[in-house]
Amino acid sequence: MPNAHTEVWIVDIAQRADEGDRPPDELSWLMAGWLSASEWDGARGLRHPLIRRQHLMGRVLARTRLAHRLGVAPRRVSFASAPSGKPYALLDGAAISVHFNISHSGERVALALAECEVGIDIERRAPDIDAPALARRFFAPAEAQWIESGGPRISQRFGALWALKEACLKMQGAGLPGGLGGFTFQRTGFRHVRTVAVEAAEAPAAVPANWHCSLRALPDYWAAVCTLLPFAQSRWHQITAEALAVS
């Protein structure tokens, strides 16, 4: 299988101090063919500058990276959505074999590409949240207990696990029985773990044994990817919005 690897891109969309609330890149993205006219028009209704920039960069990142992987001009790549709502890519109007998924949080936009189903989640670290209460509400009991036993690492454990679980749900597209608490990880010592096997807490058939989940600790963020390809076959890139134009 050509390009049999998962490719992950993390883009820093922070604006320079002299840009204020005006994102000067966005019109150039449209003119370069990185955005469609409908995507541009749709984003104009997003009043908050950061939300608009997140949305547009997600499309720019997906279109340019897919075009690069396929060896075509970005204008030939478009998007549609499955009945579940999960987006997929088209080349000249026909569906392609490369799958993608997008996530954004704060000033980061993340993209995962693979020759199979893939899900990605990026989460800005939030040390002040009530992690034990949220874990009891959303996670399996054993995971909630593990988070509560984390001492000073409680928020880190919660953020890492949340990102991993969200990546799994996003890969599935339609979700899993029981939501975030409907499946657990066989190992929860994330400090040195890169690939984590997944098992279902309630419906074993719902989670295939060949899922692979990769976790990265970034400055101020957690990023997680779930796919059918082992971690050794993933490539991670971190760039700025400005660098994307020449990558």
One Martini backbone bead per residue (centre of mass of N, CA, C, O) as a GRO file, in nm:
protein
  247
    1MET     BB    1   0.091   0.039   0.028
    2PRO     BB    2   0.086   0.351  -0.032
    3ASN     BB    3   0.146   0.551   0.222
    4ALA     BB    4   0.171   0.353   0.493
    5HIS     BB    5   0.077   0.616   0.684
    6THR     BB    6   0.065   0.842   0.945
    7GLU     BB    7  -0.022   1.187   0.922
    8VAL     BB    8   0.084   1.469   1.126
    9TRP     BB    9  -0.058   1.799   1.186
   10ILE     BB   10   0.065   2.097   1.358
   11VAL     BB   11  -0.083   2.421   1.393
   12ASP     BB   12   0.011   2.751   1.446
   13ILE     BB   13  -0.236   3.032   1.479
   14ALA     BB   14  -0.096   3.252   1.595
   15GLN     BB   15  -0.090   3.590   1.631
   16ARG     BB   16   0.045   3.870   1.585
   17ALA     BB   17   0.049   4.168   1.748
   18ASP     BB   18   0.006   4.342   1.467
   19GLU     BB   19  -0.284   4.203   1.377
   20GLY     BB   20  -0.492   4.155   1.574
   21ASP     BB   21  -0.820   4.088   1.433
   22ARG     BB   22  -0.661   4.060   1.156
   23PRO     BB   23  -0.650   3.801   0.913
   24PRO     BB   24  -0.435   3.818   0.640
   25ASP     BB   25  -0.429   3.517   0.521
   26GLU     BB   26  -0.719   3.436   0.419
   27LEU     BB   27  -0.727   3.560   0.132
   28SER     BB   28  -0.479   3.404   0.026
   29TRP     BB   29  -0.609   3.126   0.053
   30LEU     BB   30  -0.825   3.176  -0.161
   31MET     BB   31  -0.638   3.261  -0.403
   32ALA     BB   32  -0.471   2.976  -0.389
   33GLY     BB   33  -0.702   2.739  -0.349
   34TRP     BB   34  -0.746   2.649  -0.032
   35LEU     BB   35  -1.030   2.777  -0.080
   36SER     BB   36  -1.353   2.802  -0.109
   37ALA     BB   37  -1.613   3.008  -0.158
   38SER     BB   38  -1.803   2.867   0.049
   39GLU     BB   39  -1.604   2.866   0.285
   40TRP     BB   40  -1.563   3.168   0.300
   41ASP     BB   41  -1.859   3.252   0.337
   42GLY     BB   42  -1.920   3.077   0.591
   43ALA     BB   43  -1.696   3.217   0.780
   44ARG     BB   44  -1.823   3.508   0.802
   45GLY     BB   45  -2.027   3.412   1.043
   46LEU     BB   46  -1.771   3.408   1.222
   47ARG     BB   47  -1.698   3.635   1.464
   48HIS     BB   48  -1.470   3.490   1.588
   49PRO     BB   49  -1.145   3.491   1.501
   50LEU     BB   50  -1.049   3.214   1.609
   51ILE     BB   51  -1.276   3.035   1.496
   52ARG     BB   52  -1.231   3.112   1.201
   53ARG     BB   53  -0.936   3.021   1.186
   54GLN     BB   54  -0.977   2.729   1.258
   55HIS     BB   55  -1.167   2.654   1.028
   56LEU     BB   56  -0.990   2.741   0.786
   57MET     BB   57  -0.732   2.583   0.856
   58GLY     BB   58  -0.854   2.305   0.835
   59ARG     BB   59  -0.905   2.323   0.528
   60VAL     BB   60  -0.623   2.401   0.436
   61LEU     BB   61  -0.472   2.161   0.553
   62ALA     BB   62  -0.628   1.934   0.414
   63ARG     BB   63  -0.597   2.024   0.116
   64THR     BB   64  -0.283   2.050   0.097
   65ARG     BB   65  -0.203   1.764   0.208
   66LEU     BB   66  -0.367   1.597   0.010
   67ALA     BB   67  -0.242   1.711  -0.248
   68HIS     BB   68   0.047   1.627  -0.182
   69ARG     BB   69  -0.009   1.318  -0.156
   70LEU     BB   70  -0.145   1.308  -0.461
   71GLY     BB   71  -0.018   1.519  -0.671
   72VAL     BB   72  -0.203   1.788  -0.663
   73ALA     BB   73  -0.412   2.035  -0.684
   74PRO     BB   74  -0.602   2.184  -0.446
   75ARG     BB   75  -0.863   2.247  -0.626
   76ARG     BB   76  -0.932   1.923  -0.659
   77VAL     BB   77  -1.017   1.942  -0.361
   78SER     BB   78  -1.283   1.808  -0.166
   79PHE     BB   79  -1.593   1.797   0.037
   80ALA     BB   80  -1.769   1.564   0.251
   81SER     BB   81  -2.047   1.387   0.414
   82ALA     BB   82  -2.148   1.159   0.608
   83PRO     BB   83  -2.419   1.052   0.781
   84SER     BB   84  -2.249   1.092   1.056
   85GLY     BB   85  -2.057   1.365   0.968
   86LYS     BB   86  -1.808   1.262   0.847
   87PRO     BB   87  -1.551   1.359   0.669
   88TYR     BB   88  -1.454   1.364   0.317
   89ALA     BB   89  -1.267   1.311   0.026
   90LEU     BB   90  -1.219   1.466  -0.303
   91LEU     BB   91  -1.143   1.397  -0.654
   92ASP     BB   92  -1.309   1.539  -0.887
   93GLY     BB   93  -1.576   1.417  -0.713
   94ALA     BB   94  -1.414   1.166  -0.601
   95ALA     BB   95  -1.352   0.933  -0.398
   96ILE     BB   96  -1.096   0.850  -0.168
   97SER     BB   97  -0.849   0.656   0.024
   98VAL     BB   98  -0.796   0.904   0.191
   99HIS     BB   99  -0.793   0.985   0.522
  100PHE     BB  100  -0.945   1.227   0.756
  101ASN     BB  101  -0.873   1.457   1.040
  102ILE     BB  102  -0.999   1.716   1.262
  103SER     BB  103  -0.856   1.956   1.503
  104HIS     BB  104  -0.928   2.202   1.772
  105SER     BB  105  -0.734   2.423   2.003
  106GLY     BB  106  -0.706   2.719   2.033
  107GLU     BB  107  -0.379   2.762   1.864
  108ARG     BB  108  -0.465   2.472   1.732
  109VAL     BB  109  -0.423   2.260   1.441
  110ALA     BB  110  -0.531   1.929   1.341
  111LEU     BB  111  -0.397   1.656   1.132
  112ALA     BB  112  -0.503   1.342   0.979
  113LEU     BB  113  -0.347   1.088   0.774
  114ALA     BB  114  -0.480   0.793   0.590
  115GLU     BB  115  -0.541   0.453   0.453
  116CYS     BB  116  -0.750   0.489   0.690
  117GLU     BB  117  -0.907   0.516   0.953
  118VAL     BB  118  -0.923   0.837   1.141
  119GLY     BB  119  -0.831   1.002   1.456
  120ILE     BB  120  -0.833   1.336   1.613
  121ASP     BB  121  -0.691   1.510   1.909
  122ILE     BB  122  -0.692   1.840   2.059
  123GLU     BB  123  -0.574   1.973   2.385
  124ARG     BB  124  -0.592   2.209   2.605
  125ARG     BB  125  -0.461   2.279   2.891
  126ALA     BB  126  -0.650   2.244   3.221
  127PRO     BB  127  -0.559   2.280   3.551
  128ASP     BB  128  -0.853   2.406   3.678
  129ILE     BB  129  -1.012   2.165   3.664
  130ASP     BB  130  -1.250   1.910   3.761
  131ALA     BB  131  -1.132   1.612   3.703
  132PRO     BB  132  -1.276   1.405   3.890
  133ALA     BB  133  -1.569   1.482   3.812
  134LEU     BB  134  -1.540   1.431   3.506
  135ALA     BB  135  -1.449   1.137   3.526
  136ARG     BB  136  -1.706   1.029   3.669
  137ARG     BB  137  -1.899   1.118   3.432
  138PHE     BB  138  -1.728   0.990   3.158
  139PHE     BB  139  -1.581   0.750   3.284
  140ALA     BB  140  -1.464   0.481   3.391
  141PRO     BB  141  -1.416   0.385   3.709
  142ALA     BB  142  -1.112   0.303   3.687
  143GLU     BB  143  -1.023   0.574   3.560
  144ALA     BB  144  -1.117   0.763   3.781
  145GLN     BB  145  -0.935   0.641   3.999
  146TRP     BB  146  -0.666   0.696   3.855
  147ILE     BB  147  -0.693   1.003   3.850
  148GLU     BB  148  -0.734   1.050   4.164
  149SER     BB  149  -0.431   0.913   4.216
  150GLY     BB  150  -0.234   1.153   4.082
  151GLY     BB  151  -0.225   1.407   4.223
  152PRO     BB  152  -0.038   1.639   4.050
  153ARG     BB  153  -0.145   1.454   3.780
  154ILE     BB  154  -0.449   1.475   3.727
  155SER     BB  155  -0.478   1.670   3.478
  156GLN     BB  156  -0.292   1.504   3.293
  157ARG     BB  157  -0.451   1.242   3.290
  158PHE     BB  158  -0.714   1.357   3.186
  159GLY     BB  159  -0.615   1.488   2.919
  160ALA     BB  160  -0.497   1.233   2.790
  161LEU     BB  161  -0.754   1.056   2.799
  162TRP     BB  162  -0.943   1.241   2.647
  163ALA     BB  163  -0.786   1.248   2.379
  164LEU     BB  164  -0.791   0.944   2.322
  165LYS     BB  165  -1.101   0.908   2.321
  166GLU     BB  166  -1.172   1.114   2.102
  167ALA     BB  167  -1.010   0.977   1.876
  168CYS     BB  168  -1.181   0.721   1.872
  169LEU     BB  169  -1.457   0.849   1.808
  170LYS     BB  170  -1.361   0.992   1.542
  171MET     BB  171  -1.290   0.736   1.388
  172GLN     BB  172  -1.576   0.606   1.398
  173GLY     BB  173  -1.792   0.868   1.386
  174ALA     BB  174  -2.062   0.729   1.537
  175GLY     BB  175  -1.944   0.601   1.771
  176LEU     BB  176  -1.992   0.452   2.099
  177PRO     BB  177  -2.092   0.260   2.332
  178GLY     BB  178  -2.105   0.485   2.611
  179GLY     BB  179  -1.886   0.645   2.507
  180LEU     BB  180  -1.620   0.731   2.701
  181GLY     BB  181  -1.720   0.486   2.909
  182GLY     BB  182  -1.735   0.229   2.689
  183PHE     BB  183  -1.413   0.243   2.711
  184THR     BB  184  -1.080   0.115   2.754
  185PHE     BB  185  -0.750   0.098   2.875
  186GLN     BB  186  -0.502  -0.129   2.942
  187ARG     BB  187  -0.328   0.133   2.974
  188THR     BB  188  -0.235   0.423   3.215
  189GLY     BB  189   0.083   0.476   3.160
  190PHE     BB  190   0.167   0.757   2.971
  191ARG     BB  191   0.463   0.850   2.995
  192HIS     BB  192   0.582   0.594   2.782
  193VAL     BB  193   0.339   0.578   2.596
  194ARG     BB  194   0.235   0.524   2.243
  195THR     BB  195   0.083   0.244   2.239
  196VAL     BB  196  -0.270   0.161   2.278
  197ALA     BB  197  -0.484  -0.057   2.377
  198VAL     BB  198  -0.827  -0.149   2.314
  199GLU     BB  199  -1.123  -0.180   2.522
  200ALA     BB  200  -1.429  -0.280   2.609
  201ALA     BB  201  -1.653  -0.234   2.876
  202GLU     BB  202  -1.943  -0.353   2.730
  203ALA     BB  203  -1.866  -0.389   2.398
  204PRO     BB  204  -1.632  -0.574   2.251
  205ALA     BB  205  -1.722  -0.553   1.937
  206ALA     BB  206  -1.682  -0.230   1.909
  207VAL     BB  207  -1.358  -0.289   1.947
  208PRO     BB  208  -1.098  -0.333   1.778
  209ALA     BB  209  -0.780  -0.488   1.818
  210ASN     BB  210  -0.630  -0.288   1.580
  211TRP     BB  211  -0.603  -0.048   1.746
  212HIS     BB  212  -0.422   0.274   1.746
  213CYS     BB  213  -0.277   0.486   2.005
  214SER     BB  214  -0.146   0.819   2.000
  215LEU     BB  215   0.064   1.015   2.222
  216ARG     BB  216   0.115   1.375   2.278
  217ALA     BB  217   0.330   1.603   2.441
  218LEU     BB  218   0.269   1.939   2.442
  219PRO     BB  219   0.287   2.260   2.471
  220ASP     BB  220  -0.023   2.297   2.632
  221TYR     BB  221  -0.076   2.004   2.497
  222TRP     BB  222  -0.282   1.744   2.358
  223ALA     BB  223  -0.218   1.456   2.137
  224ALA     BB  224  -0.433   1.231   1.943
  225VAL     BB  225  -0.428   0.904   1.775
  226CYS     BB  226  -0.651   0.698   1.569
  227THR     BB  227  -0.576   0.373   1.423
  228LEU     BB  228  -0.459   0.086   1.220
  229LEU     BB  229  -0.175   0.196   1.267
  230PRO     BB  230   0.115   0.191   1.386
  231PHE     BB  231   0.320   0.411   1.542
  232ALA     BB  232   0.575   0.361   1.351
  233GLN     BB  233   0.371   0.483   1.104
  234SER     BB  234   0.423   0.779   1.215
  235ARG     BB  235   0.404   1.137   1.131
  236TRP     BB  236   0.529   1.441   1.270
  237HIS     BB  237   0.414   1.791   1.250
  238GLN     BB  238   0.541   2.128   1.328
  239ILE     BB  239   0.378   2.441   1.249
  240THR     BB  240   0.310   2.730   1.093
  241ALA     BB  241   0.110   2.915   0.901
  242GLU     BB  242   0.343   3.040   0.734
  243ALA     BB  243   0.492   2.763   0.665
  244LEU     BB  244   0.271   2.625   0.492
  245ALA     BB  245   0.330   2.783   0.220
  246VAL     BB  246   0.634   2.614   0.199
  247SER     BB  247   0.566   2.287   0.250
   0.00000   0.00000   0.00000
